[in-house]
Amino acid sequence: MVNAAAEAAAVRAAPVPNSAWRLIVLEFWERFSYYGILAILVLFLTSPEAAGGFGWSDSRALDLLATFTALAFMLPTLGGYVADRWIGPRMSVLVGSWLLVLGNVSITLAALHSKLPSLAADRAAGEGALFGGMMLVALGNGFFKSSLITLLGGLFSEDGVARDRAFRRYYQAIMLGALAASLCVGAMAQAAGWWSGFALTALGMAISLLIFLRLASPELRASMQCATAHPATVATRGDEPVTASAISIGVLCAFLPLITVAWVQLQGLWLLEVERWCDRTIGSFTVPSAWLLAVNAIVIVMLAPIAGRMWQRLGRPGQAPGFAAQFVTAFFIMGLAHLLIAVGFSDPKPGAVSLLWPVGCVLIITVAEAIFWPSSYNALHRLAPIRLRSMLMGLWLAMLGLGQYFAHQVARSAEVIGFPSLSISIGVAMLVGGVALALCARRLPALALREGPCLPKT
């Protein structure tokens, strides 16, 4: 037991290798591009044409956001399958990067529709450039996302704490990208127009592509090849049958869309509510609504490593609650956040709602996100058969995409029942979902094990 503890301490002290850091930096810039789009998309679409927007209704803008985010997270299933069967993860990431660059450029041209004579004269051409660009971004994400996660996980030994640390650094990179995007893109769009914000997202994706082309050294390429050159066997947890692992993955995937409905409201409906009802002035400065996403990113960057250590210390010595326990906890916390924001916006009037309400609720949601989301990559990596990891990681992302579609479709009902009533409904659904998942986990050993995905076997 002493040797096991010493080995675990040594793994915790081991630094993240350079090859992993290169992939993490690549993900930072790709997420800068993606979250930059999300930070201003619904605001741009609902902005009047005189202000450079498209003048759409809330319902239409949220419908497009639902379709876009769903495709962006559902297509990695197809991309993972193509990578596993034919082109390999490295080529998949390269193809995805090029598609993402082209898509961001097309969206930027769409935002310039009022300034370019060829697009200003033909409104359909501007919307066509927008739809085409968003389709390219979604398809590029399909090739890019699941393969990059698989490459990163394959750089580490099975069940290692070092791999969990790398995934937490990876998730911190995602949120740092979101932070930089919401601050920079939001400020740029407010200062120079919507098109400039989208142009900045295109620049971020171009940097990501250049990093992949320039920093994919022979050492990194060899690591990538080793990460996928596994024998035709499947991974199991101890003596647990593969079918039990498959059932566990299925249960987790079934609950993911539900929690996503609560999680992603701040990327669409909450931005619109903050834009219209909150007092965003600090002296002579008006806080961009897109900066609400920066709060989420800042807290994730601070809490992700703390959350990992916190779960390691819970329970008996040497053991921690499994991933399902983290998932259940996240359900309850997110339910609380939606109930609280319903109180803050119970009787909204323009400029009458304190900005502290949405900021505080975003903080609460982000705590839940920091608890469960980074470890989800590691949990899926452990449970999935080796030869199907890219595809199953893509399935996990697909369920996230399905949840995003439902989330933004549900958000449209706020026009009918009101934002407070919708928030109460979501909050109650999260509490019920947490109880249901806890009951399922009690009957599935793979989910109910005290050993969490962040700890090595001893």
C-alpha positions as CSV (number, residue, x, y, z in Angstrom):
1,M,0.0,0.0,0.0
2,V,2.9,2.3,0.7
3,N,4.4,1.5,-2.7
4,A,1.1,2.2,-4.3
5,A,0.8,5.5,-2.5
6,A,4.3,6.5,-3.5
7,E,3.6,5.5,-7.1
8,A,0.5,7.7,-7.2
9,A,2.4,10.6,-5.7
10,A,5.1,10.2,-8.3
11,V,2.5,10.3,-11.1
12,R,0.9,13.4,-9.6
13,A,4.3,15.1,-9.6
14,A,5.1,14.1,-13.2
15,P,4.8,17.1,-15.6
16,V,2.5,17.1,-18.6
17,P,4.8,16.1,-21.6
18,N,5.5,18.6,-24.4
19,S,3.6,16.6,-26.9
20,A,0.4,16.9,-24.8
21,W,1.0,20.7,-24.3
22,R,1.1,21.2,-28.0
23,L,-2.3,19.5,-28.4
24,I,-3.6,21.6,-25.5
25,V,-2.4,24.9,-27.1
26,L,-4.0,23.8,-30.4
27,E,-7.3,23.3,-28.6
28,F,-7.0,26.7,-27.0
29,W,-7.0,28.5,-30.3
30,E,-9.7,26.3,-31.9
31,R,-12.0,27.0,-28.9
32,F,-11.2,30.7,-29.1
33,S,-12.7,30.6,-32.6
34,Y,-15.7,28.5,-31.6
35,Y,-16.6,30.4,-28.4
36,G,-16.0,33.7,-30.2
37,I,-18.8,32.8,-32.6
38,L,-21.1,31.8,-29.7
39,A,-20.3,35.0,-27.8
40,I,-21.9,37.3,-30.4
41,L,-23.9,35.1,-32.7
42,V,-27.4,35.6,-31.3
43,L,-26.7,39.2,-30.5
44,F,-25.6,39.8,-34.1
45,L,-28.6,37.9,-35.6
46,T,-31.2,39.8,-33.5
47,S,-29.5,43.2,-33.9
48,P,-31.3,45.6,-36.3
49,E,-30.0,45.9,-39.9
50,A,-29.2,49.5,-39.3
51,A,-26.7,48.3,-36.6
52,G,-25.1,45.8,-38.9
53,G,-27.2,42.8,-37.8
54,F,-29.8,40.6,-39.6
55,G,-32.8,41.9,-37.6
56,W,-34.1,38.4,-36.8
57,S,-36.5,37.5,-34.1
58,D,-35.3,35.8,-30.9
59,S,-37.0,32.6,-31.9
60,R,-35.4,32.4,-35.3
61,A,-31.9,33.2,-33.9
62,L,-32.2,30.6,-31.1
63,D,-33.4,28.0,-33.7
64,L,-30.3,28.6,-35.8
65,L,-28.1,28.5,-32.7
66,A,-29.7,25.2,-31.7
67,T,-29.1,23.6,-35.1
68,F,-25.5,24.9,-35.3
69,T,-24.4,23.8,-31.8
70,A,-26.1,20.4,-32.2
71,L,-24.3,19.7,-35.5
72,A,-21.0,20.9,-34.1
73,F,-21.2,18.3,-31.4
74,M,-23.0,15.5,-33.2
75,L,-20.7,15.4,-36.2
76,P,-17.7,14.2,-34.2
77,T,-19.3,10.8,-34.1
78,L,-19.0,10.7,-37.9
79,G,-15.5,12.2,-37.7
80,G,-14.4,9.8,-35.1
81,Y,-15.6,6.8,-37.2
82,V,-13.8,8.1,-40.3
83,A,-10.6,8.6,-38.2
84,D,-10.8,5.1,-36.6
85,R,-11.5,3.4,-39.9
86,W,-9.7,5.3,-42.6
87,I,-7.7,8.5,-42.3
88,G,-6.4,8.3,-38.7
89,P,-6.7,11.0,-36.0
90,R,-3.8,13.3,-37.2
91,M,-5.2,13.7,-40.7
92,S,-8.7,14.1,-39.3
93,V,-7.5,17.0,-37.1
94,L,-5.8,18.6,-40.2
95,V,-8.9,18.3,-42.4
96,G,-11.1,19.7,-39.6
97,S,-8.7,22.6,-39.1
98,W,-8.9,23.7,-42.8
99,L,-12.7,23.4,-42.8
100,L,-12.9,25.5,-39.6
101,V,-10.8,28.3,-41.2
102,L,-12.9,28.4,-44.3
103,G,-16.1,28.4,-42.2
104,N,-15.0,31.3,-40.0
105,V,-14.0,33.4,-43.1
106,S,-17.5,32.7,-44.6
107,I,-19.2,33.9,-41.5
108,T,-17.1,37.0,-41.4
109,L,-18.2,37.8,-45.0
110,A,-21.8,37.3,-44.0
111,A,-21.4,39.8,-41.2
112,L,-20.1,42.3,-43.8
113,H,-23.3,42.0,-45.8
114,S,-24.2,45.6,-45.1
115,K,-20.8,46.9,-46.2
116,L,-20.1,44.8,-49.3
117,P,-22.1,45.9,-52.3
118,S,-22.5,42.3,-53.6
119,L,-24.1,41.1,-50.4
120,A,-25.9,44.3,-49.4
121,A,-27.9,44.2,-52.7
122,D,-28.8,40.6,-52.1
123,R,-29.9,39.7,-48.6
124,A,-30.2,36.0,-49.5
125,A,-26.5,36.0,-50.4
126,G,-25.5,37.3,-47.0
127,E,-27.6,34.7,-45.3
128,G,-26.3,32.0,-47.6
129,A,-22.7,32.9,-46.6
130,L,-23.7,32.7,-43.0
131,F,-25.4,29.3,-43.4
132,G,-22.5,27.9,-45.5
133,G,-19.9,29.1,-43.0
134,M,-21.7,27.6,-40.0
135,M,-22.1,24.3,-41.8
136,L,-18.3,24.3,-42.5
137,V,-17.6,25.1,-38.9
138,A,-19.8,22.3,-37.7
139,L,-18.3,19.8,-40.2
140,G,-14.8,20.9,-39.3
141,N,-15.6,20.4,-35.6
142,G,-16.7,16.9,-36.5
143,F,-13.3,16.0,-37.8
144,F,-11.3,17.9,-35.2
145,K,-12.9,17.4,-31.8
146,S,-13.1,13.7,-31.0
147,S,-9.8,12.9,-32.7
148,L,-7.9,15.5,-30.7
149,I,-9.3,14.1,-27.5
150,T,-8.3,10.6,-28.5
151,L,-4.8,11.7,-29.4
152,L,-4.3,13.4,-26.0
153,G,-5.7,10.5,-24.0
154,G,-3.5,8.0,-25.9
155,L,-0.3,9.8,-24.8
156,F,-0.7,8.4,-21.3
157,S,-0.8,5.0,-19.7
158,E,-4.1,3.5,-18.7
159,D,-5.9,4.7,-15.6
160,G,-3.1,7.3,-14.9
161,V,-3.5,10.3,-12.7
162,A,-1.2,12.1,-15.2
163,R,-3.8,11.6,-18.0
164,D,-6.5,13.1,-15.7
165,R,-4.2,16.1,-15.1
166,A,-3.7,16.5,-18.8
167,F,-7.5,16.4,-19.5
168,R,-8.0,19.0,-16.8
169,R,-5.3,21.2,-18.4
170,Y,-7.0,20.5,-21.7
171,Y,-10.3,21.7,-20.3
172,Q,-8.6,24.7,-18.8
173,A,-7.3,25.5,-22.3
174,I,-10.9,25.3,-23.6
175,M,-12.1,27.7,-21.0
176,L,-9.1,30.0,-21.5
177,G,-10.0,30.1,-25.1
178,A,-13.6,30.9,-24.2
179,L,-12.4,33.6,-21.8
180,A,-10.1,35.3,-24.4
181,A,-12.9,35.0,-27.0
182,S,-15.7,36.5,-24.9
183,L,-13.5,39.4,-23.8
184,C,-11.7,40.1,-27.1
185,V,-14.5,39.2,-29.5
186,G,-17.2,40.9,-27.5
187,A,-15.2,44.1,-27.0
188,M,-14.2,44.1,-30.7
189,A,-17.7,43.7,-31.9
190,Q,-19.0,46.4,-29.7
191,A,-16.3,48.8,-30.7
192,A,-15.9,48.2,-34.5
193,G,-18.9,46.2,-35.6
194,W,-20.1,42.6,-35.7
195,W,-17.9,41.7,-38.7
196,S,-14.7,42.6,-36.7
197,G,-15.6,40.1,-34.0
198,F,-16.1,37.3,-36.5
199,A,-12.9,38.3,-38.2
200,L,-11.1,37.8,-34.9
201,T,-12.5,34.3,-34.6
202,A,-11.2,33.5,-38.1
203,L,-7.8,34.7,-37.1
204,G,-7.8,32.5,-34.0
205,M,-8.6,29.4,-36.1
206,A,-5.9,30.3,-38.6
207,I,-3.4,30.5,-35.7
208,S,-4.6,27.0,-34.5
209,L,-4.0,25.6,-38.0
210,L,-0.5,27.1,-38.2
211,I,0.4,25.7,-34.8
212,F,-0.6,22.2,-35.9
213,L,1.4,22.5,-39.1
214,R,4.5,24.0,-37.5
215,L,4.6,22.2,-34.1
216,A,3.7,18.7,-35.3
217,S,7.3,17.6,-34.8
218,P,8.5,14.0,-35.6
219,E,8.3,13.3,-31.8
220,L,4.7,14.4,-31.7
221,R,3.8,12.5,-34.9
222,A,5.3,9.4,-33.4
223,S,3.3,9.9,-30.2
224,M,0.2,10.3,-32.3
225,Q,0.9,7.0,-34.1
226,C,1.5,5.2,-30.9
227,A,-1.7,6.5,-29.4
228,T,-3.7,4.6,-32.0
229,A,-1.5,1.6,-32.6
230,H,-3.2,-0.6,-30.1
231,P,-3.8,-4.3,-30.5
232,A,-7.3,-5.5,-31.4
233,T,-8.4,-5.8,-27.8
234,V,-10.8,-4.0,-25.6
235,A,-10.1,-2.2,-22.3
236,T,-12.0,-3.2,-19.2
237,R,-11.9,-2.1,-15.6
238,G,-10.5,-5.1,-13.7
239,D,-12.8,-8.2,-14.3
240,E,-15.8,-6.1,-15.4
241,P,-17.3,-7.3,-18.6
242,V,-17.2,-5.1,-21.7
243,T,-21.0,-5.2,-21.8
244,A,-21.2,-3.6,-18.4
245,S,-18.9,-0.8,-19.6
246,A,-21.1,-0.3,-22.6
247,I,-24.2,-0.1,-20.5
248,S,-22.5,2.5,-18.2
249,I,-21.5,4.6,-21.2
250,G,-25.1,4.4,-22.5
251,V,-26.5,5.6,-19.1
252,L,-24.1,8.5,-19.0
253,C,-24.9,9.4,-22.6
254,A,-28.7,9.3,-21.8
255,F,-28.4,11.8,-19.0
256,L,-26.0,14.2,-20.8
257,P,-28.6,15.9,-22.9
258,L,-30.7,16.7,-19.9
259,I,-28.0,18.4,-17.9
260,T,-26.9,20.2,-21.1
261,V,-30.3,21.9,-21.3
262,A,-29.4,23.8,-18.1
263,W,-25.7,24.2,-18.8
264,V,-25.8,26.0,-22.2
265,Q,-28.6,28.5,-21.6
266,L,-26.0,31.1,-20.8
267,Q,-24.7,30.9,-24.4
268,G,-28.0,32.0,-25.9
269,L,-31.1,32.9,-23.9
270,W,-29.2,34.3,-20.9
271,L,-27.2,36.6,-23.2
272,L,-30.4,38.0,-24.6
273,E,-31.9,38.5,-21.2
274,V,-28.8,40.3,-19.9
275,E,-28.7,42.5,-23.0
276,R,-32.3,43.7,-22.5
277,W,-33.0,43.8,-18.8
278,C,-29.7,44.2,-16.9
279,D,-28.0,47.4,-15.8
280,R,-24.6,46.9,-17.5
281,T,-23.1,50.4,-16.9
282,I,-20.1,51.0,-14.8
283,G,-19.5,54.7,-14.8
284,S,-19.4,55.6,-18.4
285,F,-18.5,52.1,-19.6
286,T,-21.1,49.6,-20.8
287,V,-20.2,46.0,-20.1
288,P,-20.6,43.9,-23.2
289,S,-23.2,41.1,-22.7
290,A,-20.7,38.6,-24.2
291,W,-18.5,39.1,-21.2
292,L,-21.0,36.9,-19.2
293,L,-19.2,33.9,-20.8
294,A,-15.9,35.3,-19.5
295,V,-17.1,34.8,-16.0
296,N,-17.7,31.1,-16.8
297,A,-14.3,30.7,-18.2
298,I,-12.4,32.5,-15.4
299,V,-14.0,30.3,-12.8
300,I,-13.3,27.1,-14.7
301,V,-9.6,28.0,-15.1
302,M,-9.4,28.6,-11.3
303,L,-11.5,25.6,-10.2
304,A,-10.7,22.8,-12.6
305,P,-7.5,21.6,-10.8
306,I,-9.1,22.3,-7.3
307,A,-12.1,20.2,-8.2
308,G,-9.9,17.2,-9.1
309,R,-8.0,17.3,-5.8
310,M,-11.3,17.8,-3.9
311,W,-12.8,14.6,-5.2
312,Q,-9.6,12.7,-4.5
313,R,-9.9,13.6,-0.8
314,L,-13.5,12.7,-0.4
315,G,-14.4,9.2,0.9
316,R,-12.1,6.6,2.4
317,P,-8.3,7.0,2.1
318,G,-7.1,6.1,-1.4
319,Q,-10.6,6.2,-2.9
320,A,-12.9,8.9,-4.2
321,P,-16.5,9.1,-5.4
322,G,-16.8,7.8,-9.0
323,F,-17.7,10.0,-12.0
324,A,-21.4,9.3,-11.5
325,A,-21.2,11.0,-8.1
326,Q,-19.7,14.1,-9.7
327,F,-22.4,14.0,-12.4
328,V,-25.2,13.8,-9.7
329,T,-23.7,16.7,-7.8
330,A,-23.6,18.8,-10.9
331,F,-27.3,18.1,-11.6
332,F,-28.2,19.5,-8.1
333,I,-26.0,22.5,-8.4
334,M,-27.3,23.5,-11.8
335,G,-30.9,23.1,-10.6
336,L,-30.1,25.6,-7.8
337,A,-28.7,28.1,-10.3
338,H,-31.8,28.1,-12.4
339,L,-34.1,28.5,-9.5
340,L,-32.1,31.5,-8.3
341,I,-32.0,33.2,-11.6
342,A,-35.8,32.9,-11.8
343,V,-35.9,35.0,-8.6
344,G,-33.6,37.7,-10.0
345,F,-35.6,38.1,-13.2
346,S,-39.1,37.6,-11.6
347,D,-40.2,41.1,-12.8
348,P,-37.7,42.4,-15.3
349,K,-37.7,45.9,-16.6
350,P,-35.1,47.4,-19.0
351,G,-32.0,48.3,-16.9
352,A,-33.6,47.3,-13.6
353,V,-32.0,43.9,-13.0
354,S,-28.7,44.0,-11.3
355,L,-25.8,42.4,-13.2
356,L,-25.0,40.5,-10.0
357,W,-27.9,38.1,-10.5
358,P,-26.7,36.5,-13.8
359,V,-23.1,36.7,-12.8
360,G,-23.8,34.9,-9.5
361,C,-25.8,32.2,-11.3
362,V,-23.1,31.7,-13.9
363,L,-20.7,31.2,-11.0
364,I,-22.9,28.5,-9.5
365,I,-23.3,26.7,-12.9
366,T,-19.6,26.9,-13.4
367,V,-18.9,25.2,-10.1
368,A,-21.0,22.3,-11.3
369,E,-19.2,22.3,-14.7
370,A,-15.8,22.2,-13.0
371,I,-16.8,19.2,-10.9
372,F,-18.0,16.9,-13.6
373,W,-17.0,17.9,-17.1
374,P,-13.2,17.6,-17.2
375,S,-13.4,14.1,-15.6
376,S,-15.9,13.0,-18.2
377,Y,-13.2,12.7,-20.8
378,N,-11.2,10.4,-18.5
379,A,-14.2,8.4,-17.5
380,L,-15.1,7.7,-21.2
381,H,-11.5,7.0,-22.0
382,R,-11.4,4.3,-19.3
383,L,-14.8,2.7,-20.1
384,A,-14.5,2.7,-23.9
385,P,-13.0,-0.2,-25.8
386,I,-9.6,0.9,-27.2
387,R,-10.4,0.5,-30.9
388,L,-13.6,2.4,-30.6
389,R,-12.5,5.3,-28.4
390,S,-12.6,8.0,-31.1
391,M,-16.1,6.9,-32.2
392,L,-17.5,6.6,-28.7
393,M,-15.9,9.9,-27.7
394,G,-17.7,11.3,-30.7
395,L,-21.0,9.7,-29.5
396,W,-20.5,11.4,-26.1
397,L,-20.1,14.7,-27.9
398,A,-23.1,13.9,-30.1
399,M,-25.3,13.5,-27.1
400,L,-23.9,16.9,-25.9
401,G,-24.9,18.3,-29.3
402,L,-28.4,16.8,-29.0
403,G,-28.7,18.4,-25.6
404,Q,-27.6,21.8,-27.0
405,Y,-30.3,21.5,-29.7
406,F,-32.9,20.8,-27.1
407,A,-31.6,23.5,-24.8
408,H,-32.0,26.3,-27.4
409,Q,-35.3,24.9,-28.6
410,V,-36.5,24.9,-25.0
411,A,-35.3,28.5,-24.7
412,R,-37.7,29.6,-27.4
413,S,-40.6,28.8,-25.0
414,A,-39.5,31.8,-22.9
415,E,-41.4,34.0,-25.4
416,V,-44.6,32.1,-24.4
417,I,-44.3,31.3,-20.7
418,G,-41.6,33.9,-19.7
419,F,-38.0,33.6,-18.6
420,P,-38.7,33.1,-14.9
421,S,-41.2,30.2,-15.4
422,L,-38.8,28.5,-17.9
423,S,-36.0,28.8,-15.4
424,I,-38.0,27.2,-12.6
425,S,-39.0,24.4,-14.9
426,I,-35.4,23.7,-15.9
427,G,-34.3,23.9,-12.2
428,V,-36.9,21.3,-11.1
429,A,-35.9,19.0,-14.1
430,M,-32.3,19.1,-12.9
431,L,-33.2,18.1,-9.4
432,V,-35.3,15.2,-10.7
433,G,-32.5,14.2,-13.1
434,G,-30.0,14.1,-10.3
435,V,-32.1,11.7,-8.3
436,A,-32.8,9.5,-11.3
437,L,-29.1,9.2,-12.1
438,A,-28.2,8.4,-8.5
439,L,-30.7,5.6,-8.5
440,C,-29.2,4.2,-11.8
441,A,-25.7,4.4,-10.5
442,R,-26.6,2.3,-7.5
443,R,-27.4,-0.6,-9.8
444,L,-24.4,-0.2,-12.1
445,P,-21.1,-1.3,-10.5
446,A,-19.1,0.5,-13.2
447,L,-20.6,3.8,-12.1
448,A,-21.0,3.1,-8.4
449,L,-17.4,2.1,-7.7
450,R,-15.8,4.3,-5.1
451,E,-12.7,4.5,-7.1
452,G,-13.0,7.6,-9.3
453,P,-11.6,8.1,-12.8
454,C,-9.0,10.5,-11.4
455,L,-7.2,7.8,-9.4
456,P,-5.0,5.0,-10.4
457,K,-5.7,1.4,-9.4
458,T,-3.7,0.3,-6.4
